[in-house]
Structure formats: C-alpha cells, structure tokens
C-alpha cells in the first residue's frame, strides 16, 4: 500500500536522537531552545515556542490571545477539527466562512460580512500548504481591530510574497510536526510571534502556569498545561530542519509530475499554486467534476494499493458540531468536500509510483 503521507527519517536523524538519549537532558533542556531559535531564525520572527503537538499550539495561542466565552472567531470549515475544537476548548465560538474555489482556503472576500461586535479574531488555515490571501486578511483585521492567528499546520516552509508563513503581520502562527508534515518531530508543534507579551504568556501556559518568583521558588500564577516538547523531539526537529528545503523540493517535483500526468483528464480539477505563493504541498487533492465518481474512484485506488484519503469534510458536518448547532451556509465548501480525493504525496514517493497512481486514475475513467 502506498500511503497518502509518510515521514522521511534517515541515519542522521537517528544519531541526533541517540545523542540526546546519552545526554543529561531528555526534556526541558538546551535542544528545545536550540530548535526554537533555529525555527524563528528561518521564519523571521522574534520568538518561537515549541510545544507537544499542533493542537497544543492552537490551544495555547487561543489562551494567550485571551479568547474565551462570548467571543466569536471567523475561520474556515475546510480544516482538521483541531482548529475549531480548541476554540471550543477555551469557550469561544467558531464562525465558518466559505472557501475559495481555487485554493480551497478561506474566501477573504466573504469574511467581512461575518464580523460583528462579538468577533475577536480571524483564523485562516493554509490548506494543503498553499498560503491564504494574507494581505487582504491583515487589512480587514486592522480595520476591525481583530486578532489574526494563522493555522499553518500544513504550511511549514511555505511562502507568501517571498516571506515564510509566520513571518508576516499576524499576532500568532501555529505549526504541526506530525509525521506527514513538512518536517517531523514525531509529534510536536510550534508557535511563532513578534509580540513579547504573548511570548511570555505562551511559555508560562506551556509549563503548568508556573514561573520562578524573586526568591527562586516555583509559583503557579495561572492555569497552565504540560504542553512541553521533549529534548528527543527537538533533536529530531533540528536534524529535519536542515533537510526542509530538500523535502519541499521533492514535494514540488511530485506535484508537478501529478499535474503533467493528470492535466489531460477532463473529469478532474487539479490543485493550483499562485504565482506569489510557494506552497508546502502538504497534500495533493484532486476534485471530481462529477461527485458521483468520488467513492468508486477512491475504492478503485484502494483496491490497487493506493492509500487515497479525504481532506476534509466540512467541520460543521461532523455529528458533534451538528449537535452543538454550529452550522453554516458554505456551498463552496460543501461542493468541495463532496468531490475531493487526496492522493499520496511525501518526499520518498517515487516518480514511478506517481505515474502508477495516475495510470490507475486514467484506467478508472477509461472503463466507464
């Protein structure tokens, strides 16, 4: 079975982790600080806070930003549920904005009509690694005095107008280092910001809300969590970080190969990459122009050992969100989620495998 995503770990990664295992620190040590410093330098931010996973990054960002009961936050329905689950965790209400037909990111032209006196923030999610139209979102946020918290779980290493995602004007940006992402720390996440007050809050919340008092005693001042990243994970992250450019180049090569092999099929629409953006190509999603072919094609791919997947059902379609009556009218998102299939894409995917996948897709339509 060709998986839809897979980590790429080599001997250097293993040696980096082994070296930490032989050291004095397994957690809360120098490697975490080194990883944070390297990541913030790459992205171009003043501060970076490494955490246990991408969901923890979202949770702490929402807490540090002061989001809570009575607050509304505008975001995309085309995302993993963590984006909005963590809003619910802090007591805020997600408000779903429809998506674009090309990138399947939040439609920046539909945000303003959703803003009201309860709106506190906009959370754009860079779907599949392609950057959202951030200039318009930043202008809208400034006009309405709103926070911007980017969910860049798919987009570590992506660029918007020649600047790394996270290095722009947003208040906070979160990343994920799950095994299928641009780089991995096994599990792990990162928050970047240029705001010193938010940086202090994030570090406090990451560690049970505990800090040293003037006498050097540990005192808990706020309700925090154990969302720390281990030294082992940080060492793996540092090793992986040195290969980020290589990994992204390989993803781009595979995306180009998909396009070249599938562009002649009239039954499907292919993902795009805008000229002013550099996608991280986290996933490669095709759309069936006739949704009735979605499940049959999916089953055909699985039957042939191809690990196709679905990203994503609209968040408000999940039973839990329906139970909370967190519904929305997002026809583009509904049409997208009814027709989308995710194809395998990861650095070690071979050109032979990509051609095999494309041939099986062509085979399905030829047999109709």
C-alpha positions as CSV (number, residue, x, y, z in Angstrom):
1,X,0.0,0.0,0.0
2,X,1.3,3.4,-1.0
3,X,0.4,5.7,2.0
4,X,-1.0,9.1,1.4
5,X,1.8,10.5,3.6
6,X,4.9,9.3,5.4
7,X,7.8,10.6,7.4
8,X,11.3,10.6,6.0
9,X,13.8,9.7,8.7
10,X,17.5,8.9,8.0
11,X,20.6,7.9,9.9
12,X,21.5,11.5,10.8
13,X,18.1,11.9,12.4
14,X,18.5,8.7,14.4
15,X,22.0,9.7,15.5
16,X,20.7,13.1,16.7
17,X,18.1,11.4,18.9
18,X,20.6,8.8,20.1
19,X,22.9,11.6,21.2
20,X,20.2,13.1,23.3
21,X,19.4,9.7,24.9
22,X,23.0,9.6,26.0
23,X,22.9,13.2,27.4
24,X,21.8,14.6,30.8
25,X,18.6,16.1,29.5
26,X,15.6,14.2,28.0
27,X,13.2,17.1,28.4
28,X,13.3,20.9,29.1
29,X,16.9,21.2,28.0
30,X,19.1,23.0,25.5
31,X,17.9,21.2,22.4
32,X,14.4,22.7,22.7
33,X,15.9,26.2,23.0
34,X,18.1,25.5,20.0
35,X,15.2,24.2,17.9
36,X,13.1,27.3,18.8
37,X,16.0,29.6,17.9
38,X,16.6,27.9,14.6
39,X,12.9,27.9,13.6
40,X,12.4,31.5,14.5
41,X,15.5,32.5,12.5
42,X,14.3,30.6,9.5
43,X,10.8,32.1,9.6
44,X,11.9,35.6,10.5
45,X,10.1,36.1,13.9
46,X,11.5,37.3,17.2
47,X,10.0,34.4,19.2
48,X,9.2,30.7,18.9
49,X,7.7,28.4,21.4
50,X,7.9,24.6,20.9
51,X,5.0,22.6,22.2
52,X,3.8,19.0,22.4
53,X,1.8,19.0,19.1
54,X,-0.1,21.2,16.7
55,X,-3.3,21.0,18.6
56,X,-1.5,22.3,21.8
57,X,-0.1,25.1,19.7
58,X,-3.6,26.2,18.8
59,X,-4.9,25.8,22.3
60,X,-2.1,27.9,23.9
61,X,-2.4,30.5,21.1
62,X,-6.1,31.0,21.8
63,X,-5.5,31.1,25.5
64,X,-2.6,33.6,25.2
65,X,-4.7,35.8,22.9
66,X,-7.4,35.9,25.6
67,X,-10.1,34.3,23.6
68,X,-13.0,32.9,25.7
69,X,-16.7,32.7,26.3
70,X,-18.7,35.3,24.4
71,X,-16.0,35.6,21.7
72,X,-16.6,34.7,18.0
73,X,-13.8,33.7,15.7
74,X,-14.0,33.5,12.0
75,X,-12.3,30.5,10.3
76,X,-12.5,28.0,7.5
77,X,-14.7,24.9,7.5
78,X,-12.1,23.2,5.3
79,X,-9.7,22.2,8.1
80,X,-8.9,19.5,10.6
81,X,-11.2,19.7,13.6
82,X,-8.3,20.8,15.9
83,X,-8.6,24.3,14.5
84,X,-12.1,24.8,15.9
85,X,-12.0,22.2,18.7
86,X,-9.5,24.3,20.5
87,X,-11.8,27.4,20.1
88,X,-14.5,25.3,21.8
89,X,-11.9,24.3,24.5
90,X,-11.4,28.0,25.5
91,X,-15.1,28.8,25.3
92,X,-15.1,30.7,22.0
93,X,-17.5,30.2,19.1
94,X,-16.2,29.3,15.6
95,X,-17.9,31.1,12.8
96,X,-17.5,29.4,9.4
97,X,-16.6,31.4,6.3
98,X,-16.9,29.8,2.9
99,X,-13.8,28.9,0.9
100,X,-12.3,29.8,-2.4
101,X,-12.9,27.6,-5.5
102,X,-9.2,27.6,-6.5
103,X,-7.0,27.1,-3.3
104,X,-9.9,25.9,-1.1
105,X,-8.6,28.4,1.6
106,X,-10.9,30.7,3.4
107,X,-12.5,33.2,1.0
108,X,-11.1,36.5,2.2
109,X,-13.9,38.4,0.3
110,X,-16.6,36.7,2.4
111,X,-15.1,37.4,5.8
112,X,-16.3,41.0,6.4
113,X,-20.0,40.2,6.3
114,X,-19.5,37.8,9.2
115,X,-17.9,40.3,11.5
116,X,-20.0,41.7,14.4
117,X,-19.4,43.1,17.8
118,X,-18.6,39.7,19.3
119,X,-15.9,38.9,16.7
120,X,-12.4,38.9,18.2
121,X,-10.2,37.1,15.7
122,X,-9.7,35.6,12.3
123,X,-8.0,32.2,12.0
124,X,-7.0,31.5,8.4
125,X,-5.9,27.9,7.7
126,X,-3.4,27.4,4.9
127,X,-5.0,24.3,3.4
128,X,-2.7,21.7,1.7
129,X,0.2,24.1,2.3
130,X,-0.9,26.8,0.0
131,X,-0.9,30.3,1.7
132,X,-4.1,32.2,2.2
133,X,-4.5,35.7,0.8
134,X,-3.0,37.3,3.9
135,X,-2.7,40.9,2.8
136,X,-6.4,41.2,2.5
137,X,-6.9,39.4,5.8
138,X,-4.4,41.7,7.6
139,X,-6.1,44.8,6.2
140,X,-9.5,43.6,7.3
141,X,-8.2,42.7,10.7
142,X,-6.6,46.1,11.2
143,X,-9.8,47.9,10.0
144,X,-11.9,46.0,12.5
145,X,-9.3,45.7,15.3
146,X,-9.2,41.9,15.2
147,X,-6.5,39.4,16.1
148,X,-5.1,37.2,13.3
149,X,-3.9,33.7,14.3
150,X,-2.7,31.6,11.4
151,X,-3.2,27.8,11.5
152,X,-0.2,26.8,9.4
153,X,-0.3,23.1,10.4
154,X,0.0,22.3,6.6
155,X,2.4,25.1,5.7
156,X,5.8,24.9,7.5
157,X,8.2,26.2,4.9
158,X,5.5,27.7,2.6
159,X,6.0,31.3,1.5
160,X,3.6,34.2,0.8
161,X,5.0,37.0,-1.3
162,X,8.6,35.7,-0.7
163,X,8.2,35.7,3.1
164,X,7.9,32.5,5.1
165,X,4.4,31.8,6.6
166,X,4.5,33.0,10.2
167,X,6.9,35.9,9.3
168,X,4.2,38.4,8.4
169,X,1.8,40.6,10.4
170,X,-0.2,38.1,12.3
171,X,-0.3,38.0,16.0
172,X,0.4,34.3,16.2
173,X,1.1,31.5,13.8
174,X,0.9,27.8,14.7
175,X,2.7,24.8,13.1
176,X,2.5,21.0,13.3
177,X,5.3,18.5,13.1
178,X,3.2,15.3,12.8
179,X,5.0,12.6,10.7
180,X,3.1,13.5,7.5
181,X,4.0,17.2,7.7
182,X,6.9,19.2,6.0
183,X,9.3,18.0,8.8
184,X,8.6,15.9,11.8
185,X,9.4,15.7,15.5
186,X,7.2,12.5,15.8
187,X,4.5,14.7,17.4
188,X,5.2,18.3,18.1
189,X,4.1,21.9,17.3
190,X,5.4,25.4,17.3
191,X,4.0,28.9,17.8
192,X,5.8,32.0,16.5
193,X,5.1,35.6,17.3
194,X,6.7,39.0,17.3
195,X,4.8,40.1,20.4
196,X,6.9,39.9,23.6
197,X,3.8,39.8,25.9
198,X,2.3,36.9,24.0
199,X,5.7,35.1,24.1
200,X,5.8,35.3,27.9
201,X,2.2,34.1,28.2
202,X,2.9,31.1,25.9
203,X,5.9,30.0,27.8
204,X,4.0,30.2,31.1
205,X,0.9,28.4,29.8
206,X,3.1,25.6,28.3
207,X,4.6,24.8,31.7
208,X,1.6,24.5,34.1
209,X,1.4,28.3,34.6
210,X,4.5,28.1,36.8
211,X,7.3,30.6,37.0
212,X,10.1,31.5,39.4
213,X,9.4,34.2,42.0
214,X,12.0,36.7,43.2
215,X,13.4,34.1,45.6
216,X,13.7,31.4,43.0
217,X,10.7,29.4,44.1
218,X,8.3,27.8,41.6
219,X,4.9,29.5,41.9
220,X,1.8,28.9,39.8
221,X,0.2,32.1,38.7
222,X,-2.3,31.0,36.0
223,X,-3.9,27.7,35.0
224,X,-1.5,26.1,32.6
225,X,-0.7,22.8,31.0
226,X,2.1,20.3,30.4
227,X,2.5,21.0,26.7
228,X,6.3,20.8,26.6
229,X,8.3,19.4,23.7
230,X,11.0,16.8,24.7
231,X,14.7,17.0,24.0
232,X,14.4,13.9,21.8
233,X,11.7,15.6,19.7
234,X,13.7,18.8,19.5
235,X,16.8,17.0,18.4
236,X,14.9,15.2,15.6
237,X,13.3,18.6,14.6
238,X,16.7,20.2,14.3
239,X,18.0,17.4,12.2
240,X,14.9,17.5,10.0
241,X,15.1,21.3,9.7
242,X,18.4,21.0,7.9
243,X,16.5,19.0,5.2
244,X,13.5,21.2,4.9
245,X,14.5,22.7,1.5
246,X,15.2,19.3,0.1
247,X,11.9,17.9,1.3
248,X,9.9,20.7,-0.1
249,X,11.7,20.5,-3.5
250,X,10.8,16.8,-3.7
251,X,7.2,17.6,-2.9
252,X,7.1,20.2,-5.6
253,X,8.6,17.7,-8.1
254,X,5.9,15.2,-7.3
255,X,3.2,17.8,-7.6
256,X,4.5,18.8,-11.0
257,X,4.6,15.2,-12.1
258,X,1.0,14.7,-11.0
259,X,-0.1,17.8,-12.9
260,X,1.7,16.7,-16.1
261,X,0.1,13.2,-15.9
262,X,-3.4,14.2,-14.9
263,X,-4.0,17.5,-16.7
264,X,-5.5,15.8,-19.8
265,X,-8.3,14.2,-17.8
266,X,-11.4,16.3,-18.2
267,X,-13.2,14.6,-15.4
268,X,-11.0,16.1,-12.6
269,X,-9.8,19.5,-11.4
270,X,-6.2,19.8,-10.2
271,X,-4.9,21.9,-7.3
272,X,-3.2,25.2,-8.1
273,X,-0.2,27.3,-6.9
274,X,-0.5,31.0,-7.2
275,X,2.4,33.0,-8.7
276,X,3.0,35.0,-5.5
277,X,3.0,31.9,-3.3
278,X,5.2,28.9,-2.6
279,X,3.2,26.0,-1.4
280,X,4.5,23.4,1.1
281,X,2.4,20.9,-0.9
282,X,1.4,19.1,2.3
283,X,-1.2,17.1,0.4
284,X,-2.3,16.8,-3.2
285,X,-6.0,17.0,-3.6
286,X,-7.9,16.4,-6.8
287,X,-11.6,17.2,-7.3
288,X,-14.0,15.2,-9.3
289,X,-16.2,17.3,-11.5
290,X,-19.0,14.8,-11.1
291,X,-19.1,13.9,-7.4
292,X,-20.7,10.5,-8.1
293,X,-17.3,9.2,-9.1
294,X,-15.7,10.1,-5.8
295,X,-16.3,6.9,-3.8
296,X,-15.9,4.5,-6.8
297,X,-12.6,6.1,-7.7
298,X,-11.5,6.0,-4.1
299,X,-12.3,2.3,-3.8
300,X,-10.6,1.7,-7.2
301,X,-7.4,3.3,-5.8
302,X,-7.5,1.4,-2.6
303,X,-8.0,-1.9,-4.5
304,X,-4.8,-1.2,-6.3
305,X,-2.8,-0.5,-3.2
306,X,-3.0,3.3,-3.3
307,X,-3.7,5.0,0.1
308,X,-6.1,7.7,-1.0
309,X,-7.7,9.8,1.7
310,X,-10.2,12.6,2.3
311,X,-9.3,16.2,3.4
312,X,-11.8,17.3,4.7
313,X,-15.5,17.0,5.4
314,X,-16.7,20.5,6.4
315,X,-16.2,20.9,10.1
316,X,-19.9,21.8,10.7
317,X,-20.9,18.4,9.1
318,X,-19.4,16.4,11.9
319,X,-22.0,15.0,14.3
320,X,-20.6,16.8,17.3
321,X,-20.8,20.2,15.6
322,X,-24.3,19.4,14.4
323,X,-25.3,18.5,18.0
324,X,-24.0,22.0,19.1
325,X,-25.9,23.6,16.3
326,X,-22.7,25.1,14.9
327,X,-23.9,25.1,11.3
328,X,-23.2,27.3,8.4
329,X,-24.1,28.0,4.8
330,X,-20.9,27.4,2.9
331,X,-21.9,26.0,-0.6
332,X,-18.4,26.0,-2.0
333,X,-17.1,24.1,1.0
334,X,-19.9,21.6,0.7
335,X,-19.3,21.1,-3.0
336,X,-15.6,20.7,-2.4
337,X,-15.8,18.2,0.4
338,X,-18.3,16.1,-1.7
339,X,-15.8,15.8,-4.6
340,X,-12.3,15.8,-3.1
341,X,-9.8,12.9,-3.0
342,X,-6.3,13.2,-1.5
343,X,-3.6,11.4,-3.4
344,X,-0.3,10.2,-1.9
345,X,2.4,12.9,-1.6
346,X,5.6,12.7,0.5
347,X,9.4,13.2,-0.1
348,X,10.2,9.5,-0.6
349,X,7.3,8.9,-3.1
350,X,8.9,7.9,-6.4
351,X,8.1,9.1,-9.8
352,X,7.3,5.5,-10.8
353,X,4.7,5.4,-8.0
354,X,3.2,8.8,-9.1
355,X,2.9,7.5,-12.7
356,X,1.3,4.3,-11.4
357,X,-1.3,6.3,-9.4
358,X,-2.0,8.5,-12.4
359,X,-2.4,5.4,-14.7
360,X,-4.9,3.9,-12.2
361,X,-6.9,7.1,-12.2
362,X,-6.9,7.1,-16.0
363,X,-7.8,3.4,-16.1
364,X,-10.9,4.1,-13.9
365,X,-12.3,6.7,-16.3
366,X,-11.4,4.7,-19.4
367,X,-13.5,1.8,-18.1
368,X,-16.7,4.0,-17.8
